[in-house]
């Protein structure tokens, strides 16, 4: 998914995308590593417009996915829907490592391009990947699994002791001192 710079003149270029997962290598790797399962294509609307010496790309992308709850291990459906803005500048000479430069907010939202086109694949997959939670929860109220018997506490109560124990000194529980 590329934007040709010469096509962006006085008015913005609008792109509507509907791409399969295989178009995005990072997202495909996440699915192969079982981080999540994407259950549909990546869809989005993206606008690219020329501003002074740079190109501003703004858009919204979304994808349905299936996650596994980190507390109760139940698979549940979710949806990633993210807005983003990236400013692309023509690749110029980069400062040496020893030069100190201060980055402003615009610098943190910017990227560089080479040639006469901008490939948006990296930015789109990066935006989606950042929205996938590291520890997904099926619900904020998820009780998880019993640490003793493994019963899903969202479905039923277990008969295990609810006694709070500290595991920090549990190895010393039966320690006897002889004099």
Secondary structure by P-SEA (a helix, b strand, c coil): ccccccccccbbbbbbbbccccccaaaaaaaaaccccccccccbbbbbbbcccbbbbbbbbbbbbbbbbccccbbbbbbbbbbbbbbbccccccccccbbbbbccccccccccccccccaaaaaaaaaaaacccccccccccccccccccccccccccccccbbbbccccccccccccc
